[in-house]
């Protein structure tokens, strides 16, 4: 059922972007000053690590038997 799997991926991607946006707003409301800078730094570092690891993991998943790639894409990414 590839059509269903890719439809789910599309919806998941849209939901994650919304969750990330709300999370940034919540962090901005809860932290101030140096704490806010620290939290944003950790979030940026996690985003960078995800951006570094994800292309290689995606390439390896594409070589797995089905449904390797769609399963990898269902995992949440560290940043949008």
C-alpha positions in Angstrom: 0.0 0.0 0.0 2.6 2.6 -1.1 0.0 5.3 -1.8 -1.2 5.1 1.8 2.4 5.1 3.2 3.4 8.2 1.2 0.1 10.0 2.0 0.9 9.3 5.7 4.4 10.7 5.2 3.0 13.9 3.7 0.6 14.4 6.6 3.4 13.6 9.2 5.7 16.2 7.6 3.0 18.8 7.8 2.2 18.0 11.4 5.9 18.1 12.4 6.4 21.5 11.0 3.4 22.7 13.1 4.7 21.0 16.2 8.2 22.6 15.7 6.7 26.0 15.3 4.6 25.7 18.5 7.6 24.3 20.3 9.7 27.4 19.4 6.9 29.6 20.7 6.7 27.7 24.0 10.4 27.8 24.5 10.4 31.6 23.9 7.6 32.0 26.5 9.2 29.8 29.2 12.9 30.9 29.1 14.5 34.3 29.2 18.0 35.7 28.9 20.9 33.3 29.0 18.6 30.3 29.4 16.8 31.1 26.2 20.1 31.3 24.3 21.2 28.0 25.8 17.9 26.2 24.8 18.1 27.6 21.3 21.8 26.5 21.1 20.9 23.0 22.0 18.0 22.9 19.5 20.3 24.2 16.8 23.0 21.6 17.6 20.4 18.8 17.4 19.2 20.2 14.1 22.8 20.2 12.8 23.4 16.7 13.9 20.2 15.5 12.3 21.1 17.4 9.1 24.5 15.6 9.1 23.3 12.1 9.9 20.0 12.0 8.0 21.3 11.9 4.4 23.6 8.9 5.1 20.8 7.1 7.0 18.4 7.8 4.1 20.9 6.5 1.6 21.3 3.3 3.6 17.6 2.9 4.0 17.0 3.1 0.3 19.1 0.0 -0.1 17.0 -2.0 2.4 14.2 -4.2 1.2 10.8 -2.5 1.2 9.6 -0.8 3.3 13.0 0.5 4.6 12.8 4.0 3.2 9.2 4.8 4.2 9.9 3.5 7.7 12.9 5.7 8.1 10.8 8.7 7.0 8.3 8.1 9.7 10.9 8.7 12.4 10.7 12.3 13.6 13.5 14.6 12.5 15.2 16.9 15.0 14.3 20.0 13.0 12.1 21.0 10.2 
